[in-house]
Amino acid sequence: MNKNVLFITRKWPPAVGGMETYCAELVAALKSQINLSLEALPGRKNGAPPTMFALISFGLRSLTGLAGAQPKYDIIHAADMAIWPLALLASMRAPDAKIVLSAHGTDVAFANRRGILPLLYRFYLQLGAKLLRKSTVLANSRATASLLERHGFDHPEVIPLAAQPTPTSPQSPKPYVLFVGRLTKQKGCRWFIENVLPDLPDGLSLRVVGPIVDSLEESALATSRVVYHGPVRGEELAQLRRNALAVIVPNIDSDPTYFEGFGLAATEASAAGGVVLAADVFGLRDAIIDGRTGYLLPAGEPEAWVRKVRAITNWTQDEREQFIASSVNKTAEFFSWPRVARDTLAAYGGHVR
C-alpha cells in the first residue's frame, strides 16, 4: 500500500495504558506497510502520562508544525478523539488527505459525565463531528461505536483491539480465581466479593491485582478469602492468570456515567491461557468471543457467576486443557495486532502487501 500517513498521538510510551499500547503496537504493525510519519508525545519515564504543561506544549508545537507542513499526506490519523483539531489543521495543508480518528471509549464517554467540564467536552466532540463529518472513525467496540453515533459521528467502523500472546503450558489450576484491574465500583471486585465469593466452594480464594482507587473497594479486601497483590505486571501477572481456576472481569452496569470501551484485561487474560469470565456489558462483548475465548455472564447476577465457577471447578484436566488450547489459538488468530493493522489499512483504503 503506497500511502503517506501522518499518525498523531498524545499517548505514547514510556507512559503505560491501553491507548499507549494501541498506538505503539499499531504503529509497529503498520510501518512496514506504509510510509508513516509519527507525531507523538512520549509519557514520563515512570510510566505516568505527560504533564499538563507537556500536553499544552505538544498541542502548540503540533499546531505550528502542521501549519507549515507540506501537503504530502494521503492519510491523517489522529489516535484519539480529543485531538481532532490537530487532524483538522493538518488537513488544511493537505486538503485531499483522508482523515481517520480512533475512538477508545474514555475519550468519548467523558462527555456523558456530569458537570461543566463534561458538558464543554460534549460540545467539543459535537463540533468535531460537524467539522470532520467526512472523516472515518475507528471504534474499538460496538459499544464505543454506539456512543460515537450519539455524539454525531456517522457510521464508525469497529476494529476490536488485540493482545500479545504469552507462552503457555498445560497445568492444573490452583484454588483461586483472579481479578485484574483498577479497584473502582464499576469494575465489580467488591460486588464479586460480597455476592459471589461466599457461595463458591470452600478453599477457593480470590486474588486481586491492581491499584486501589475507591476506599470502599479497598475495605472489601479485608476478608480471609481475599489475597491482595497490588499492581503486578509482566511474567508474574501472566503466571497468575494461567494458574487461576478462572480470571473474572465482573463489571457492573450501575452507573450511567461509566463506560468500558473495550475491556483489554479480558483479552490479555485469554491470551495468557486464562479461563475468562466477563460481564456481558459495554465493550467486553467484543473483548471476548463467548464460548471460544472465554464466557460472557449476566452483569450483577450472582447466581449465574456461582454456577459458572462451580462448573469450571468440575472440569476434568483434559477438558480444561482442550478449552485453553482452543482459546489461546483463537485469541492469537483474531485478537492480534497484524489483524488490527489489516483492518486499519482497509479503513485507509488499501491492503496489506
QUIVEN-V321987 format. One record per residue. SS is DSSP state (h for helix, s for strand, l for the rest). OMEGA is omega in whole degrees, -180 to 180 (* if undefined). D_FIRST is the distance of its C-alpha to the first C-alpha in Angstrom with 2 decimals. Layout:
ss->SS omega->OMEGA d_first->D_FIRST
ss->SS omega->OMEGA d_first->D_FIRST
This chain:
ss->l omega->-176 d_first->0.00
ss->l omega->-179 d_first->3.80
ss->l omega->173 d_first->5.76
ss->s omega->-173 d_first->9.25
ss->s omega->171 d_first->10.75
ss->s omega->-179 d_first->14.50
ss->s omega->-175 d_first->15.79
ss->s omega->179 d_first->19.57
ss->s omega->172 d_first->22.00
ss->s omega->-178 d_first->25.76
ss->s omega->-172 d_first->25.63
ss->s omega->176 d_first->24.96
ss->l omega->12 d_first->26.86
ss->l omega->171 d_first->29.58
ss->l omega->-176 d_first->30.40
ss->l omega->179 d_first->30.54
ss->l omega->-178 d_first->29.55
ss->h omega->180 d_first->27.23
ss->h omega->179 d_first->25.11
ss->h omega->178 d_first->24.94
ss->h omega->179 d_first->23.87
ss->h omega->-176 d_first->21.13
ss->h omega->-177 d_first->19.72
ss->h omega->-178 d_first->20.10
ss->h omega->-179 d_first->18.75
ss->h omega->178 d_first->15.69
ss->h omega->179 d_first->14.83
ss->h omega->-179 d_first->15.56
ss->h omega->-176 d_first->13.32
ss->h omega->-165 d_first->10.26
ss->l omega->176 d_first->10.80
ss->l omega->-176 d_first->9.71
ss->l omega->-174 d_first->6.12
ss->l omega->172 d_first->5.91
ss->s omega->-171 d_first->8.78
ss->s omega->172 d_first->11.29
ss->s omega->-174 d_first->14.84
ss->s omega->173 d_first->17.45
ss->s omega->-171 d_first->20.67
ss->s omega->174 d_first->22.78
ss->s omega->180 d_first->26.49
ss->s omega->174 d_first->27.73
ss->l omega->-179 d_first->30.60
ss->l omega->-174 d_first->33.98
ss->l omega->-180 d_first->34.79
ss->l omega->179 d_first->36.91
ss->l omega->-180 d_first->34.00
ss->l omega->177 d_first->35.12
ss->l omega->179 d_first->32.94
ss->l omega->176 d_first->33.24
ss->l omega->178 d_first->36.51
ss->h omega->178 d_first->36.95
ss->h omega->179 d_first->37.45
ss->h omega->178 d_first->34.13
ss->h omega->180 d_first->32.38
ss->h omega->180 d_first->34.13
ss->h omega->179 d_first->33.37
ss->h omega->179 d_first->29.65
ss->h omega->-180 d_first->29.66
ss->h omega->180 d_first->31.62
ss->h omega->180 d_first->29.66
ss->h omega->179 d_first->26.33
ss->h omega->180 d_first->27.88
ss->h omega->-178 d_first->29.22
ss->h omega->-179 d_first->26.12
ss->h omega->179 d_first->23.81
ss->h omega->-179 d_first->26.48
ss->l omega->-177 d_first->26.30
ss->l omega->176 d_first->22.58
ss->l omega->-179 d_first->20.93
ss->l omega->-173 d_first->18.94
ss->l omega->-172 d_first->15.60
ss->l omega->172 d_first->13.55
ss->l omega->-178 d_first->11.24
ss->s omega->172 d_first->11.86
ss->s omega->-173 d_first->15.17
ss->s omega->174 d_first->15.75
ss->s omega->-165 d_first->19.44
ss->l omega->168 d_first->20.11
ss->l omega->-169 d_first->23.48
ss->h omega->-176 d_first->25.47
ss->h omega->-177 d_first->28.07
ss->h omega->-180 d_first->25.89
ss->h omega->179 d_first->24.77
ss->h omega->178 d_first->26.66
ss->h omega->176 d_first->24.35
ss->h omega->179 d_first->21.36
ss->h omega->-180 d_first->23.69
ss->h omega->178 d_first->24.78
ss->h omega->-179 d_first->21.35
ss->h omega->177 d_first->20.53
ss->h omega->176 d_first->23.71
ss->h omega->179 d_first->22.32
ss->l omega->-172 d_first->19.00
ss->l omega->179 d_first->20.34
ss->l omega->-178 d_first->17.32
ss->l omega->175 d_first->15.17
ss->s omega->179 d_first->14.67
ss->s omega->178 d_first->16.96
ss->s omega->178 d_first->16.41
ss->s omega->174 d_first->19.46
ss->s omega->178 d_first->20.21
ss->s omega->-173 d_first->23.71
ss->l omega->-178 d_first->25.58
ss->l omega->-179 d_first->29.03
ss->h omega->-180 d_first->31.34
ss->h omega->174 d_first->29.54
ss->h omega->-173 d_first->30.47
ss->h omega->178 d_first->33.66
ss->h omega->-180 d_first->35.51
ss->h omega->-179 d_first->36.13
ss->h omega->-177 d_first->38.22
ss->l omega->-179 d_first->40.71
ss->l omega->176 d_first->44.06
ss->l omega->-175 d_first->45.02
ss->h omega->-179 d_first->44.35
ss->h omega->175 d_first->41.15
ss->h omega->178 d_first->39.40
ss->h omega->178 d_first->40.72
ss->h omega->179 d_first->39.26
ss->h omega->177 d_first->35.90
ss->h omega->177 d_first->36.01
ss->h omega->179 d_first->36.47
ss->h omega->179 d_first->33.68
ss->h omega->-179 d_first->31.18
ss->h omega->175 d_first->32.52
ss->h omega->177 d_first->32.15
ss->h omega->179 d_first->28.49
ss->h omega->-180 d_first->28.08
ss->h omega->-177 d_first->29.74
ss->h omega->-178 d_first->27.99
ss->l omega->-174 d_first->24.48
ss->l omega->179 d_first->25.20
ss->l omega->-178 d_first->21.91
ss->l omega->174 d_first->19.86
ss->s omega->-179 d_first->18.06
ss->s omega->-179 d_first->20.04
ss->s omega->179 d_first->19.13
ss->s omega->-178 d_first->22.44
ss->l omega->178 d_first->23.15
ss->l omega->176 d_first->25.74
ss->h omega->179 d_first->27.48
ss->h omega->178 d_first->30.27
ss->h omega->179 d_first->28.16
ss->h omega->179 d_first->26.67
ss->h omega->179 d_first->30.26
ss->h omega->178 d_first->31.31
ss->h omega->-179 d_first->28.57
ss->h omega->177 d_first->29.76
ss->h omega->-180 d_first->33.27
ss->l omega->171 d_first->32.24
ss->l omega->178 d_first->30.63
ss->l omega->-173 d_first->26.90
ss->l omega->170 d_first->26.19
ss->l omega->175 d_first->24.17
ss->l omega->178 d_first->22.44
ss->s omega->-177 d_first->19.94
ss->s omega->176 d_first->21.31
ss->l omega->179 d_first->19.30
ss->l omega->-177 d_first->22.02
ss->l omega->-175 d_first->21.95
ss->l omega->177 d_first->22.27
ss->l omega->178 d_first->24.76
ss->l omega->177 d_first->24.92
ss->l omega->177 d_first->27.03
ss->l omega->-178 d_first->30.26
ss->l omega->179 d_first->32.41
ss->l omega->175 d_first->35.14
ss->l omega->-178 d_first->38.29
ss->l omega->179 d_first->40.86
ss->l omega->178 d_first->43.74
ss->l omega->-179 d_first->46.44
ss->l omega->173 d_first->45.90
ss->s omega->-171 d_first->48.12
ss->s omega->175 d_first->50.26
ss->s omega->167 d_first->48.13
ss->s omega->-170 d_first->45.44
ss->s omega->171 d_first->42.96
ss->s omega->178 d_first->41.77
ss->s omega->178 d_first->38.93
ss->l omega->176 d_first->38.21
ss->l omega->-178 d_first->39.79
ss->s omega->174 d_first->43.37
ss->l omega->-178 d_first->43.45
ss->h omega->-173 d_first->45.30
ss->h omega->180 d_first->42.23
ss->h omega->169 d_first->40.85
ss->l omega->-179 d_first->44.01
ss->h omega->-180 d_first->45.39
ss->h omega->178 d_first->48.90
ss->h omega->-180 d_first->48.81
ss->h omega->-179 d_first->48.15
ss->h omega->-174 d_first->50.90
ss->h omega->-170 d_first->53.44
ss->h omega->-176 d_first->52.69
ss->l omega->-174 d_first->51.18
ss->h omega->-179 d_first->52.17
ss->h omega->-177 d_first->55.95
ss->h omega->177 d_first->55.60
ss->l omega->-178 d_first->53.50
ss->l omega->177 d_first->55.32
ss->l omega->180 d_first->57.61
ss->l omega->178 d_first->56.17
ss->l omega->-178 d_first->52.62
ss->s omega->175 d_first->51.50
ss->s omega->172 d_first->48.60
ss->s omega->-173 d_first->46.66
ss->s omega->178 d_first->44.88
ss->s omega->176 d_first->42.10
ss->l omega->-179 d_first->40.94
ss->l omega->178 d_first->42.26
ss->s omega->180 d_first->45.21
ss->l omega->-174 d_first->44.60
ss->l omega->-178 d_first->47.41
ss->h omega->177 d_first->51.03
ss->h omega->175 d_first->51.86
ss->h omega->179 d_first->49.12
ss->h omega->-178 d_first->50.58
ss->h omega->-179 d_first->54.07
ss->h omega->-179 d_first->52.96
ss->l omega->-175 d_first->52.04
ss->l omega->176 d_first->55.75
ss->l omega->-173 d_first->56.58
ss->l omega->-178 d_first->57.42
ss->l omega->-179 d_first->54.66
ss->s omega->174 d_first->51.87
ss->s omega->-179 d_first->50.52
ss->s omega->-177 d_first->48.46
ss->s omega->-173 d_first->46.16
ss->s omega->177 d_first->44.73
ss->l omega->180 d_first->41.10
ss->l omega->-179 d_first->39.71
ss->l omega->171 d_first->36.29
ss->h omega->-175 d_first->34.60
ss->h omega->178 d_first->36.25
ss->h omega->178 d_first->39.47
ss->h omega->179 d_first->37.80
ss->h omega->179 d_first->35.98
ss->h omega->178 d_first->39.42
ss->h omega->-179 d_first->41.05
ss->h omega->-175 d_first->38.53
ss->h omega->178 d_first->38.82
ss->h omega->-177 d_first->42.63
ss->s omega->171 d_first->43.26
ss->s omega->177 d_first->44.69
ss->s omega->174 d_first->42.16
ss->s omega->-174 d_first->39.88
ss->s omega->174 d_first->40.68
ss->s omega->-166 d_first->38.66
ss->l omega->-179 d_first->41.49
ss->l omega->178 d_first->40.31
ss->l omega->-176 d_first->42.88
ss->l omega->-175 d_first->42.25
ss->l omega->-176 d_first->45.23
ss->l omega->-177 d_first->43.86
ss->l omega->179 d_first->42.15
ss->l omega->-179 d_first->40.76
ss->l omega->-178 d_first->38.97
ss->l omega->175 d_first->35.48
ss->l omega->-173 d_first->33.44
ss->l omega->-179 d_first->29.79
ss->l omega->-176 d_first->28.58
ss->l omega->-175 d_first->31.03
ss->h omega->-180 d_first->29.01
ss->h omega->179 d_first->32.33
ss->h omega->180 d_first->32.63
ss->h omega->178 d_first->29.27
ss->h omega->180 d_first->29.99
ss->h omega->178 d_first->33.40
ss->h omega->177 d_first->32.19
ss->h omega->-179 d_first->29.69
ss->l omega->180 d_first->32.74
ss->l omega->177 d_first->34.82
ss->l omega->173 d_first->36.83
ss->l omega->-168 d_first->38.28
ss->s omega->171 d_first->37.13
ss->s omega->-175 d_first->39.28
ss->s omega->177 d_first->37.67
ss->s omega->-178 d_first->39.02
ss->l omega->-179 d_first->37.66
ss->l omega->171 d_first->36.75
ss->l omega->-178 d_first->33.96
ss->l omega->176 d_first->30.54
ss->h omega->180 d_first->32.24
ss->h omega->178 d_first->31.88
ss->h omega->178 d_first->28.13
ss->h omega->-180 d_first->28.63
ss->l omega->169 d_first->30.73
ss->l omega->-170 d_first->30.54
ss->s omega->180 d_first->34.25
ss->l omega->-178 d_first->36.09
ss->l omega->180 d_first->33.11
ss->l omega->-179 d_first->32.12
ss->s omega->-178 d_first->35.24
ss->s omega->175 d_first->37.59
ss->s omega->-177 d_first->37.71
ss->s omega->-180 d_first->41.28
ss->l omega->179 d_first->43.05
ss->l omega->174 d_first->43.07
ss->l omega->179 d_first->46.58
ss->l omega->-173 d_first->48.30
ss->h omega->-176 d_first->50.03
ss->h omega->-180 d_first->51.37
ss->h omega->180 d_first->47.94
ss->h omega->178 d_first->46.85
ss->h omega->-180 d_first->50.13
ss->h omega->-177 d_first->49.87
ss->h omega->178 d_first->46.37
ss->h omega->179 d_first->47.23
ss->h omega->179 d_first->50.41
ss->h omega->180 d_first->48.56
ss->h omega->177 d_first->46.19
ss->h omega->-177 d_first->49.28
ss->l omega->176 d_first->50.67
ss->l omega->168 d_first->47.69
ss->l omega->179 d_first->48.58
ss->h omega->178 d_first->46.71
ss->h omega->179 d_first->45.08
ss->h omega->-180 d_first->43.94
ss->h omega->-178 d_first->42.50
ss->h omega->179 d_first->40.67
ss->h omega->180 d_first->39.22
ss->h omega->-176 d_first->37.95
ss->h omega->179 d_first->36.43
ss->h omega->179 d_first->34.72
ss->h omega->-179 d_first->33.18
ss->h omega->-180 d_first->32.28
ss->h omega->-180 d_first->30.61
ss->h omega->180 d_first->28.54
ss->h omega->177 d_first->27.49
ss->h omega->180 d_first->26.69
ss->h omega->-178 d_first->24.54
ss->h omega->-173 d_first->22.73
ss->h omega->-177 d_first->22.10
ss->l omega->-177 d_first->22.67
ss->l omega->179 d_first->20.07
ss->h omega->173 d_first->17.54
ss->h omega->177 d_first->14.80
ss->h omega->177 d_first->15.63
ss->h omega->178 d_first->15.63
ss->h omega->179 d_first->12.14
ss->h omega->179 d_first->10.99
ss->h omega->179 d_first->13.13
ss->h omega->177 d_first->11.96
ss->h omega->177 d_first->8.25
ss->h omega->177 d_first->10.01
ss->h omega->175 d_first->12.19
ss->h omega->-179 d_first->9.65
ss->l omega->-179 d_first->8.90
ss->l omega->-178 d_first->5.78
ss->l omega->177 d_first->6.01
ss->l omega->176 d_first->6.47
ss->l omega->* d_first->6.36
